[in-house]
Amino acid sequence: MDVLRRALAELDRPAPSLPDAPTGAPPDDQVPRRRGLIRAPASRPTETLSLEDARSMITTAITIYMADPLPESMLLIAAPAGIGKTTIAAWAAEQEARRKAAREAVFGTGGTA
């Protein structure tokens, strides 16, 4: 019971104060790629694609991205729900895991070859 009384007494204390927010401006990033950032295009394509074409474009983009051992930026796939973004990404991840497992089985490299 004493533990409960002590806990309830602690609740009556004022909340701890937080430090003031920083007032300085962040450094100007002269080279956006330094942090793996690439500026988005000013305009986006407006043509309508078929579902099959959209899935093909996503598959190609993910495959090319995953083939680069040191990509300069992250890959963002922006498409409406139901196109297959997650399904294609999961498929590509499974394919990469199979390739790494096969390299390990053949070369014994820990999947890094």
Summary of the structure (lengths in Angstrom):
residues: 113
radius of gyration: 24.9
end to end distance: 62.5
largest distance: 70.2
contacts: 164
relative contact order: 0.08
helix: 48%
strand: 0%
